Amino acid sequence: VIRPAPEMTIPVSVVFVCTGNMCRSPFAEHVFRDLGPKSVDACSAGIAAVPGGAATPMSISAARRFGVYLSRHRARPLEEQILRRASGIYVFEHRHRTNIERQFPDLRSKIHLVGTFVGAPDGEIPDPLGPSEDRVVRCYEIIERACRALSERLQQP
């Protein structure tokens, strides 16, 4: 029987999931990487992402205000292996949770609404896309607070 060496640990990873992986989830991924414990890997994906799609221009511009650079981000569709590898799956809307639960009911306990970490109404952080960059900035402020709270929770013994 091969046993891991005592210093080996099970890797912890989180995946942030939104619809297109062009605004909310990539921002959360980058913010969490900056704020979160270095022992926790982060990635993002979208339920309906078009592979290789760029972040929206408003997302790129709004993210810059937070020191996050999304210009090189490319959308990634959600894949089963990403979900199964993750220690936690963080979604932005109930419909994201429902979509994942329908396909993978055994992962239900790993799925959490990002907005619950900051008391967002119904736990959701809705898609901010629209005519105003200020909407994206307000959304990103909430996501940044939620990532900070999630980071603190993951660092608790």
C-alpha angles and dihedrals in degrees: 000000000000113000126190117254112260093251092056116100134189107260116246120214137170130204123202113209129194132151107276103007089233104106125004105028098045090049091050091048093054096042092048091050089056097042103029131085111285089230090066119079118211133199137160138218141169133238090221100019120153105224112253096009115151126240112264117268091243090051091051092049095044093046091055088065087064095045092256118131114205098166092105095042116118123194118254124200117230112261130190094240091057091054095045093048093051122096088203134020113205118196132183102215138031090243090061090053092047092049093053094042092053092055098036112022091169090067095058094109092056095055119096135170110242092216093062089074090066102030096256114176108278088352091279132128103198125215106274097202114134141095097311130074087197088069089057091047091051090049090050091051089057093045091050091053091047092050090050091051092046090049091052091049093051091050094054114105 
